[in-house]
Each structure stands twice: as C-alpha cells, then as structure tokens.
Amino acid sequence: KAGAVAGVKHIKNPINLARLVMEKTWHVLLTGEGAEKFAQEQGIELVPQEYFKTERRWKQIQDILEKEKADSTKQGVAPQKHGTVGCVALDRFGNIAAGTSTGGMTNKRFGRVGDSPIIGAGTYANNSTCGVSCTGDGEYFIRLGVAKDISDMMEYKGMTVKEASQTAIDKLTKLGGTGGVIVLDKDGNIAMPFNTSGMYRAYIDANGDAVVQIYNE
C-alpha cells in the first residue's frame, strides 16, 4: 500500500494526510486543491500559510535571491542543506513501512514536486526486501528511482541491504546528485549511506539500543 500528497498549502502535517490517502482511498497521490479538499473531509488540521514562515527560512530565500542578482548563472540554485524527515520501521510480524516528509528545496519553481511523495523515488517499502526513505537532490532521486532501485537490486541481484544502498548512492554520485538514504531490510539490517559531509540519522534496534550520528565516521 502507498499514499502521498504534494503541492498542499494549509496542511499542518502532510504525512498524516498521505496516510489517509493510503487507507481511505484507492489512489496513491493527491495534489493541490484536491488534496486539501480531501483533508477537510477527513478532519485533518488546516493552518494559515503564515504558520510555515520562519525567520531562518525567510533569510535563506533572501540570501539566495541576492546571490542570483549578483550572478545570473546561479538562478534556481539551492543551498546544499536539505530538510527532509524520513523513517523506516519493521514490526514483529515482518511488515515494513517507510515514510518521508519535506518542504522541498529553497527557491524551487512554483509547482515543483520533489522525490518524497513519488513512490519508488524518495520512498518505498516491500516486505520481501526492505524499506527506504531518501533525502537530497530530489530531481536525481526521481530520475534514478532510487528507493525502488535499492529494493530491486536486493530482490533480483541478491545484494545485501548495504551493497544495494551503496550502489544506489554511487549511481546518484555519478549522475551529479547529492544525498543519502536510510534503509532497513526484512531481517532488521540497517544501511544509511550518503555522499555529503554529513546526514542526520539515527536508529534503534530490537533490544532498544539507540544510535545517533551526524557526520561520516
């Protein structure tokens, strides 16, 4: 099963709406006004757009616009810092779930949709292989279908979760994209490779032991 939303403006927690798309409709992806109408029908909390404005993000877009004025070749360039939040979980019955939520890149074009709501690109889960959540330059993750590619390499080539995940990041790097993935396989094995200087990541195992990491080891 899968559900996703994109292009919403008033949904406080879009991933909650994405789950309802999965559970309450036979669709996978709802966008814009249609997604927000569905949210109203389901009693999802809506907030004014001002809710999402912060001084840090406002300054970030202003800085980019100033750089664009100074150098016309840098139009549309976003800073190499991403705000995606993702998780993958495996329950005692062998069910794997993955979820990804993001506000998208800074200074994106109106109407742009990244990889997070694209099932198979930024998010994927298959009980036979693994669950995947991605973060980084969404356009590259979409072109490569990174999340499902990892699952497919495990299913069709017999790769381990670490081998498949690193191979996917190698492909991403070769194409020119940056980012990383968190992956959990059906046996509870974890892989979290990335090609940037760091990626905020953490996991907790079946024994309750937690590990938190930021930079390359």
Disulfide bonds with the S-S distance in Angstrom:
none
